[in-house]
């Protein structure tokens, strides 16, 4: 879908196409439960401030999500207008509302209770904002020097402008939500100091380490995890790349890595994925963008070994074939004997997921309340799910806030 021009005239024209459904399916498709029909109705009548208020009351990171959300797989997928033509460009409307009005949350009187939040990513901020709206004082402990997690550290600037992130952070209730930067928290801190000094603790620490799979990697081969690679490019620690960059994976982060490689000077960027395009988890919009930028796509291949070769690497792959697996909806794959081949690369990037520091919490979180055992600790976001979208992490934070409120009430 082509984007709607970010002018009030075009935004109002798009808003007038909305049917303002009762029991709107678009709202059901939004993990953060934004009242989509209501904010679009406000935009129709040029009440941008009210539109933003509706969005931000449900999603404190509304500007970020209005830029990054895979809306074609969420709210827009369910849009009634999509049955008789093009669905409403909900994400574009949300992006406009959040960029063109001010917002200051209305807060109740403090209830005298304090909650500690570990991690200032989308889940942690979603939880903190929801708790502040219920009267809690929230202290957020972030190990890095910035908030918003991977959005701020890793997602390339061509996908989201820094001012969008800054605006969402500035509109958090600062008198109720205090963020302590460069403040890492250990399992001992959570079980001891935080659990004792605060009425409840929410752990939304995200994912901490790149998976590097079981591939045989020779010492000295230029291999990096996707998170580190993207963070170094975004921070300027690495200013340029050259030669051929091979990215192994098929998600949105893998797409970010190959596109960033080209933007930073790579002669060629190759995306290698073990299944077919149909099984690739990257959203269609990002995939098509990568193809348009000249990314070379290799499907049905898996790395076998990576050896150092001069200043670069030799990556040996094996071709795969898809296989049906009883009881599983997603097709599996198996190597085709004798199909190995090798390509040369100046840099190899693994974008096959990340892992959480599971040692932070002992026990499992209840799926309904997100409470961990019989403790006063709760957990959610990517830390619990293993990685999802920004809006789903925000939704998890809100769910944990509801669980904390029920626990403390």
MARFI-962480 format. One record per residue (C-alpha): residue in three letters; y, x, z. Coordinates in steps of 0.001 Angstrom, whole numbers, padded with zeros to 6 digits, always signed. Each point is the difference from the previous one (the first is absolute). Layout:
ALAYXZ...
This chain:
UNK+000000+000000+000000UNK+003446+001304-000882UNK+002431+000269+002902UNK+002872-002429+000520UNK+003447+001564-000263UNK+001485+000489+003452UNK+003101-002138-000625UNK+000783-003233+001832UNK+000104-001951-003263UNK-003491+001122-001034UNK-001354-000390+003526UNK+001286-003567+000213UNK-001473-000816-003395UNK-003401+001233+001139UNK+000309-001830+003328UNK+000650-003275-001852UNK-003441+000292-001625UNK-001661-000292+003414UNK-001684-003313+000855UNK+000573+000498+003778UNK-003539-001130+000693UNK-000967-001735+003217UNK-002688+002095+001722UNK+000941+002683-002526UNK-002930+002092-001287UNK+002315+003005-000431UNK+000624+000097+003749UNK-003746-000085+000624UNK-000301+003018-002285UNK+002523+002004+002029UNK-001687+001939+002836UNK+003283-000049+001956UNK+000316-003795-000477UNK+003511+000119-001467UNK+001230-003543-000749UNK+000360+000724-003699UNK+001109-003461-001132UNK+002694-000109+002671UNK+001576+003369-000811UNK-000102-000757-003727UNK+001742-003328+000630UNK+002794+001874+001778UNK+000335+002338-002973UNK+000264-002940-002376UNK+003192-001006+001773UNK+001261+003593+000314UNK-000542+000080+003765UNK-001280+003558-000039UNK+000552+000596+003708UNK-002201-002948+000974UNK-002642+001123-002501UNK-000096+003427+001614UNK-000175-001510+003478UNK-003103-002016-000967UNK-001653+003135-001418UNK+000861+002358+002852UNK-001020-002401+002751UNK-003510+000127-001445UNK-000010+003584-001284UNK+002288+002656+001537UNK-000802+002270-002940UNK+000965-002630-002563UNK+002019+002423-002111UNK-002856+002499-000213UNK-002494-002724-000858UNK+002437-001486-002526UNK-000253+003333-001781UNK-003636+001061+000502UNK-002105-003129+000506UNK-002767-000603-002553UNK+001356-003539-000282UNK-002064-000791-003080UNK-003066+000245+002244UNK+001527-001889+002955UNK+002752-002646-000014UNK+000552-000115-003770UNK-003725-000288-000640UNK+000036-003378+001754UNK+003265-001272-001505UNK-000344-003543-001351UNK+002280+000823-002937UNK-002586+002524-001145UNK-002271-002877-001008UNK+002435-001183-002662UNK+001696+003241-000994UNK+001370+003022+001832UNK-000092+000084+003814UNK+003286+000366+001860UNK+001072+003646+000362UNK-000158-000245+003783UNK+000190+003719+000701UNK+003136+000399-002138UNK+001662-002891+001825UNK-000895+001495+003376UNK+001271+003399-001109UNK+003363-001501-000954UNK+000392-001971+003222UNK-000761+003000+002197UNK+002359+002287-001928UNK+002977-002347-000185UNK+000526-001457+003460UNK+000223+001153+003595UNK-002392-000956+002767UNK+000099+000258+003767UNK-002937-001490+001910UNK+000739-002602+002661UNK-001821+000991+003175UNK-000870-001945+003158UNK+000753+001242+003485UNK-002210+002950+001080UNK-003193-001088+001723UNK-000203+003141+002123UNK-003171+001329-001592UNK-000430+003273-001884UNK-002387+000903-002801UNK-000749+003431-001467UNK-000707+000272-003718UNK-001715+003090-001395UNK+001119+000613-003575UNK+003186-001062-001801UNK-001754-000982-003215UNK-000054-003545-001402UNK-002516-001277+002576UNK+001872+001524+002933UNK+003374-001260-001181UNK-001418-003431-000790UNK-001401-000207+003516UNK+003197+001332+001600UNK+002272-002452-001814UNK-002240-002969+000833UNK-000141+000998+003677UNK+003786+000468+000137UNK+000378-003553-001329UNK-002094-001157+002977UNK+002173+001774+002552UNK-001914+003254+000509UNK+001482+003465+000294UNK-001866+002264-002419UNK-000252+003792-000025UNK-001432+001437-003227UNK-001500+003505-000019UNK-000063+001639-003439UNK-001541+003424-000590UNK+002192+000757-003031UNK+003745+000224-000420UNK+000305-003239-001969UNK-001151-003615+000216UNK-001775-002248-002540UNK-003094+002200-000330UNK-001274+000803-003482UNK+002838-002016-001539UNK+002514+002592+001196UNK-002224+003088-000150UNK-002092-000398-003122UNK+000880-002815-002395UNK+002059+001558-002817UNK+003700-000676-000295UNK-000417-001505-003470UNK-001922-002855+001636UNK+002278-000633+002970UNK+003542+001114+000722UNK+000623+001553+003411UNK+002820-002477+000660UNK-002487-002883-000066UNK-001959+001622+002818UNK+003160+000893+001913UNK+001312-003568-000222UNK-003203-001513+001380UNK-000014+002496+002873UNK+003685-000624+000749UNK-000648-003738+000301UNK-002647+000349+002701UNK+001226-001222+003408UNK+001146+003417+001215UNK+000893-001162+003495UNK-003600-001201+000509UNK-001945+002460-002166UNK+000475+003689+000773UNK-001743+002522-002271UNK-000836+003423+001454UNK-000418+002416-002906UNK-002065+003209+000060UNK-001967-001487+002872UNK-003746+000310-000646UNK-002307-001931+002297UNK-003507+001030+001056UNK-002986-002035+001129UNK+000706+001235+003539UNK+003575-001296-000245UNK-001190-003443-001067UNK-002738-000310+002631UNK+002248+001422+002711UNK+003774-000007-000078UNK+000657-002691-002609UNK-002581-002486+001266UNK+001317+000365+003541UNK+003749+000045-000679UNK+000068-002805-002579UNK-001294-003548+000173UNK-001831+000491-003307UNK-000525+002642-002681UNK-000353-000501-003746UNK-001548+002792-002069UNK+001080-000140-003625UNK-000297+003724-000651UNK-001090-000344-003624UNK-002305+002462-001695UNK+000312+003665+000795UNK-002255+002066-002287UNK-000857-000018-003720UNK-003640-000411-000941UNK-001249+002895-002098UNK-003489-001426-000723UNK-003213+002018-000107UNK+000899+001998-003099UNK-000761+003723+000081UNK+003465+001625+000088UNK+000200+003785-000308UNK+002354+001925+002299UNK+003357+000650-001631UNK-000222-002880-002474UNK+003357-001864-000302UNK-001095-003263+001613UNK+002142-002360+002096UNK-000276-003419+001588UNK+002171-002686-001539UNK+002121-000635+003105UNK+000925+003654+000361UNK+000642+000365-003723UNK+002333-003016-000158UNK+001761+000888+003253UNK+000711+003539-001186UNK+001386-001243-003299UNK+002177-002638+001656UNK+001337+002326+002679UNK+000744+002742-002514UNK-002404+002443+001615UNK-001559+000167-003464UNK+002706-000320-002640UNK-002075+000123-003164UNK-003512+000181-001396UNK-001301+001325-003297UNK-003102+000036-002137UNK-002611-002726+000357UNK-000202-002049+003194UNK-003254-001873+000575UNK+000089-002883+002469UNK-003301-001431+001208UNK+000185-003647+001062UNK+000946-003459-001242UNK+002415-001543+002502UNK+003781-000318+000058UNK+000359+003371+001752UNK-001955+001653-002800UNK+002373-001596-002505UNK+002962+001306+002021UNK-001475+003504-000070UNK-000566+000183-003768UNK+003377-001528-000841UNK+001789+002280+002464UNK-001760+002982-001566UNK+001427-000843-003403UNK+003445-000641+001480UNK-000077+003425+001670UNK-000885+001968-003093UNK-003765-000170-000569UNK-000964+000513-003636UNK-002822-002462+000417UNK-001169-002369+002735UNK-003564-001311+000088UNK-001263-002872+002135UNK-003774+000163+000542UNK-001711-003103+001376UNK-003667-000527+000746UNK-000262-003608-001208UNK+001532-002015-002860UNK+003530-001413-000263UNK-001258-003403+001196UNK-001066+001510+003337UNK+003130+002124+000457UNK+001908-001114+003134UNK+003460+000977-001322UNK+002147-003024-000807UNK+000518-000779-003684UNK+003740+000668+000097UNK-000439+003563+001265UNK-002910+000692-002339UNK+001933-001130-003075UNK+003007+002028+001086UNK-002167+003119+000255UNK-001477-000594-003445UNK+003501-000411-001465UNK+001059+003317+001530UNK-002779+001869-001766UNK-002578+000380+002761UNK-003433+000853-001406UNK-002640-002333+001408UNK-003642+000983+000485UNK-002331-002745+001143UNK-003588+000120+001216UNK+000114+003609+001194UNK-000524+001667+003372UNK+000793+003596+001016UNK-002996+002186+000739UNK+001608+003332+000839UNK+003349+001767-000058UNK+000182+003759-000429UNK+002967+002380+000071UNK+000889+001372-003410UNK+003022+002315-000123UNK+002981-001907+001340UNK-001727-003309-000665UNK-003313-001761+000304UNK-002994-000995-002092UNK-001038-003579+000836UNK-003504-001019-000967UNK-000569-003734-000405UNK-003054-002122-000666UNK+000159-003252-001939UNK-001044-003187+001777UNK-001497-003317-000977UNK+000518-003262+001841UNK-002928-001639+001758UNK-000429-003409+001580UNK-000757+000065+003710UNK-001700-003002+001607UNK+002243-001774+002487UNK+003154+001858-001098UNK+002734-001514-002162UNK+001371+003380-001055UNK-002071+002055-002395UNK-001311+003341+001154UNK-000356+003106-002101UNK-002457+002807-000523UNK+000266+003356-001814UNK-001322+000379-003525UNK-002355+003013-000003UNK+001122+002873-002225UNK+003498-001400-000587UNK+001962+002668+001886UNK+003209+001418-001505UNK+002807+002235+001265UNK+003776-000119-000335UNK+002625+002499+001154UNK+002816-000975+002350UNK+002935+001674+001683UNK-000250-002471+002900UNK-002645-002452+001198UNK+000995-002932+002218UNK-002449-002208+001906UNK+001276-003570+000328UNK-003151-001672+001290UNK+001344-001368+003267UNK+000895+001184+003463UNK-001496-000160+003455UNK+001426-001103+003336UNK+000011+001971+003227UNK-002608-002250+001583UNK+000077+002068+003184UNK+003334-001594+000925UNK-001737-003119+001281UNK-003391-000588+001577UNK-001574-003280-001011UNK+000397-002526-002798UNK+002834-002433-000557UNK-000721-003726+000128UNK+000532-001306-003559UNK+001890-003073+001246UNK+002315+001499+002626UNK-000205+003722-000925UNK-000479+000757+003706UNK-002237+002988+000721UNK-002692-000957+002490UNK+001362-001109+003377UNK+002901+002460-000102UNK+003697-000708-000521UNK-000191+001866-003319UNK+000108-001579-003463UNK-000500+001564-003441UNK+000730-000916-003603UNK+001344+000954-003394UNK-001511+002782-002082UNK-001293+001591+003200UNK-002415-002917+000270UNK-000459-001115-003622UNK-000355+003419-001604UNK+002947-000542-002324UNK+001647-002973-001659UNK+003417-001118-001223UNK+003269+000210+001928UNK+000199-003770+000391UNK-003543-000217+001384UNK+000844+002659+002558UNK+003108-001976+001020UNK-002165-003105+000308UNK-002422+001903+002243UNK+002895+001090+002196UNK+001155-003606+000330UNK-003540-001075+000843UNK-000191+002635+002726UNK+003370-001127+001381UNK-001359-003552+000279UNK-003087+001346+001768UNK+002126+002045+002401UNK+002229-002982+000749UNK-003015-002204+000736UNK-001479+002736+002200UNK+003200+000435+002013UNK+000932-003672+000272
